[in-house]
């Protein structure tokens, strides 16, 4: 099969479609496929027959009700869809929670389909979401707070799995420079990272009503600037403060529904096959079990 001709492209697109389709679901008509794939009717028929004859899919006709997907072979569909690897992206593992999450994902994503799944690490939730929308990465780990806000702002992403409260972090806080009173008040200078949705939005939330100065910084500069007292405070991950900066005082932030503490998996709305595939591969309970072992130091992190 050549992936460069119309027949090859139609087979790839249909294979991706069937990866995302549940068994016992109705299959669109040839006319619908013809329109959606923008190919001739004969091309659609050849593509469907190729998948059927190779037993990638098995269909059943129910008369006037149409045809339904009886079963599918994920391994063969992945081959026809030209999907041999999947790449995810998550925050830099600078806390035990993140190390545990990365270790859990790395472990459970070992799969029976021969599919290579790699994890990359990148700070800045805005950047990670942009990478999903652009197709550079197939899935990303962000907080539920970030994902819901991005969806509200019409980002073409979808939450496919959630790991539960405190799977992303224990919570957020305002961390203060040394010798600064741990009280939010007028006149303070706070660091803000415009590329981190959580950090940016929570900063706006906590300073609402106060006359403060906001200094735009990259996320990896903020704690350094607090250490040198170039800024007075910043919204930060409690886990990192406890683990890496135990001498710094902080004030916990209350966030509705703990959405900032919950890790979720997001994919592109235009890649439903990836969402369905990952939903089958990721065992939520096992990821959390491994994360807890890493956090409690019963298991060494591997990522």
C-alpha positions in Angstrom: 0.0 0.0 0.0 1.4 3.4 -1.0 0.4 6.1 1.5 1.0 8.7 -1.2 -1.9 7.8 -3.5 -5.6 8.3 -2.9 -6.3 4.7 -2.1 -3.5 4.7 0.5 -4.7 7.9 2.1 -8.3 6.7 2.2 -7.2 3.5 3.9 -5.2 5.5 6.5 -8.1 7.8 7.3 -10.6 4.9 7.5 -8.3 2.9 9.8 -8.0 5.9 12.1 -11.8 6.2 12.0 -12.3 2.6 13.0 -9.7 2.9 15.8 -12.0 5.5 17.3 -15.2 3.7 16.7 -16.6 1.4 19.4 -17.8 -2.1 18.5 -21.6 -2.3 17.9 -21.6 1.3 16.7 -23.2 2.1 13.4 -20.9 2.7 10.4 -21.5 5.7 8.2 -22.7 5.0 4.7 -20.3 5.0 1.7 -21.8 8.4 0.6 -20.9 9.9 4.0 -17.3 8.6 3.8 -17.1 9.8 0.2 -18.0 13.3 1.3 -15.9 13.4 4.5 -12.8 11.9 2.8 -13.3 13.9 -0.4 -12.6 10.9 -2.6 -14.5 8.9 -5.2 -17.0 6.3 -4.1 -14.9 3.5 -5.6 -11.9 4.7 -3.5 -14.0 4.4 -0.3 -15.1 0.9 -1.3 -11.6 -0.3 -2.0 -10.4 1.1 1.3 -13.2 -0.6 3.2 -12.7 -3.9 1.4 -8.9 -3.7 2.2 -9.6 -3.4 5.9 -12.2 -6.2 5.8 -10.2 -8.6 3.7 -7.2 -8.2 6.0 -9.5 -8.8 9.0 -8.7 -5.4 10.5 -12.4 -4.9 10.9 -15.5 -7.2 10.8 -18.8 -5.6 10.0 -22.4 -6.8 10.1 -25.4 -5.6 8.1 -28.7 -5.0 9.9 -30.8 -4.3 6.8 -32.4 -0.9 6.8 -30.6 0.0 10.0 -27.3 0.0 8.2 -23.9 -1.7 8.9 -22.3 -2.0 12.3 -18.8 -2.6 13.5 -18.8 -6.2 14.9 -15.1 -6.3 16.0 -11.8 -4.7 15.2 -8.1 -5.7 15.4 -6.3 -2.8 16.9 -2.9 -4.1 16.0 -3.8 -4.3 12.3 -5.7 -1.0 12.3 -2.6 0.7 13.8 -0.6 -0.7 11.0 -3.0 0.5 8.3 -3.3 3.9 10.0 0.5 4.2 9.8 0.7 4.7 13.6 3.9 3.1 15.0 4.5 5.5 17.9 2.8 8.0 20.1 4.5 10.9 21.8 3.2 12.6 24.9 4.3 15.7 26.8 4.1 16.5 30.5 5.6 19.0 33.0 9.3 18.7 33.9 9.4 16.2 36.7 10.7 18.5 39.4 8.5 17.1 42.2 7.8 13.6 43.5 4.2 13.8 42.3 5.5 14.5 38.7 8.2 11.9 39.0 5.6 9.3 40.1 3.2 10.3 37.4 5.9 10.0 34.7 7.0 6.6 36.1 3.4 5.4 36.2 2.7 6.4 32.7 6.0 5.0 31.4 5.2 1.7 33.1 1.5 1.2 32.0 2.1 2.4 28.4 4.2 -0.7 27.7 1.6 -2.3 25.4 0.7 -5.4 23.5 0.4 -3.7 20.2 4.1 -3.1 19.6 3.4 0.7 19.8 6.3 2.8 20.9 5.1 5.5 23.3 7.5 8.2 24.4 7.2 11.0 27.0 8.8 14.4 26.5 9.0 17.1 29.2 8.2 20.8 28.9 7.3 23.6 31.2 4.4 25.9 30.4 0.9 24.5 29.9 0.1 27.0 27.1 3.0 25.5 25.2 1.9 22.0 25.8 -1.6 22.7 24.6 -0.3 24.5 21.5 1.8 21.4 20.7 -1.3 19.3 20.9 -3.3 21.6 18.6 -0.5 21.8 16.1 0.0 18.0 16.0 3.6 18.0 17.3 2.5 15.8 20.2 -0.3 13.3 20.5 -1.3 13.8 24.1 -0.4 15.9 27.1 -0.7 15.9 30.8 -2.0 19.1 32.3 -4.1 20.0 35.3 -7.9 19.8 35.1 -8.0 23.5 35.9 -5.9 24.3 32.8 -7.7 21.9 30.5 -11.2 23.2 31.4 -10.1 26.8 31.0 -8.5 26.0 27.6 -11.7 24.2 26.5 -13.8 27.2 27.6 -11.5 29.4 25.5 -12.3 27.2 22.4 -9.0 25.3 22.3 -9.5 22.2 20.1 -8.6 19.7 22.9 -10.5 17.0 24.8 -10.0 15.5 28.3 -9.9 11.8 27.8 -8.8 10.6 31.3 -8.6 12.0 34.8 -6.4 10.7 37.6 -8.3 12.2 40.5 -7.6 14.9 43.1 -4.0 15.6 44.1 -2.6 13.5 41.3 -1.0 16.5 39.7 0.1 18.3 42.8 -1.0 18.7 46.4 -2.1 22.3 45.9 -0.9 25.8 45.1 0.3 28.4 47.5 1.8 31.9 47.6 5.5 31.5 48.5 7.2 34.6 50.0 10.8 35.8 49.9 12.6 35.4 53.2 11.9 38.1 55.9 8.7 39.0 54.0 5.6 38.7 56.1 3.4 35.9 54.8 0.4 38.2 54.2 -0.9 39.3 50.8 -1.1 43.1 50.8 -0.7 46.2 48.7 2.8 47.1 47.4 4.1 43.6 46.9 5.8 42.5 43.7 4.7 39.1 42.4 6.2 37.0 39.7 3.8 35.8 37.0 4.5 33.3 34.1 2.1 34.1 31.2 2.9 30.7 29.6 1.6 28.8 32.6 -2.2 28.8 32.7 -2.5 27.7 36.3 0.1 30.0 37.6 -1.1 33.0 35.6 -4.8 32.6 36.3 -4.3 31.8 40.0 -2.1 34.9 40.4 -4.8 37.1 39.0 -7.3 35.4 41.3 -5.3 35.9 44.5 -4.3 39.5 43.8 -7.7 40.7 42.9 -8.5 43.7 45.0 -4.9 44.4 46.0 -2.6 47.0 44.5 0.4 44.9 43.6 3.0 44.8 40.9 3.2 41.8 38.6 6.5 41.1 37.0 6.5 38.8 34.0 9.0 36.0 34.3 9.6 32.5 32.9 8.6 29.8 35.3 12.2 28.6 35.9 13.2 32.2 36.9 10.7 32.8 39.6 12.1 30.9 42.6 15.6 32.4 41.8 14.1 35.9 41.8 12.3 35.2 45.1 15.6 33.8 46.6 17.4 37.0 45.6 14.4 39.2 46.8 14.0 40.7 43.3 10.4 39.9 43.8 8.4 39.4 47.0 6.2 36.4 46.2 4.6 34.2 43.6 2.0 31.6 43.2 3.7 28.2 43.3 3.4 24.4 43.6 3.3 23.5 47.3 5.1 20.2 46.6 8.1 21.9 45.2 8.3 24.3 48.1 8.1 21.5 50.6 10.6 19.3 48.8 13.1 21.8 47.4 12.7 25.0 49.4 11.8 24.0 52.9 13.1 27.3 54.4 10.6 29.4 52.5 7.2 30.3 54.1 4.0 30.0 52.1 0.3 30.6 52.3 -2.0 27.9 50.8 -4.5 28.9 48.1 -8.0 27.6 48.1 -9.1 26.5 44.6 -12.7 25.4 43.9 -13.0 21.6 43.4 -9.3 21.1 43.6 -9.2 21.3 39.8 -5.6 22.6 40.0 -4.5 19.5 41.8 -5.9 16.9 39.4 -3.9 15.5 36.4 -5.7 14.9 33.2 -4.8 13.5 29.8 -5.7 15.7 26.8 -5.7 15.0 23.1 -6.6 17.0 20.0 -10.3 17.0 19.0 -9.0 16.2 15.5 -7.3 12.9 16.7 -10.1 10.9 18.3 -8.3 7.7 17.4 -5.5 8.6 19.8 -7.9 9.4 22.6 -9.7 6.0 22.3 -6.3 4.2 22.0 -4.9 5.8 25.1 -8.1 5.2 27.1 -7.5 1.5 26.5 -3.8 1.6 27.3 -3.8 3.8 30.4 -4.8 2.0 33.6 -5.6 4.9 35.9 -5.5 2.9 39.1 -2.1 1.4 38.3 -0.6 4.8 37.4 -1.8 6.2 40.8 -0.5 3.2 42.6 2.9 3.6 41.1 2.8 7.4 41.8 2.1 6.8 45.4 5.0 4.3 45.7 7.4 6.9 44.1 6.1 9.7 46.4 6.5 7.5 49.5 10.0 6.4 48.3 9.0 2.7 48.1 9.9 2.8 44.4 12.6 4.6 42.4 11.4 6.9 39.7 12.0 5.7 36.1 11.2 8.0 33.2 
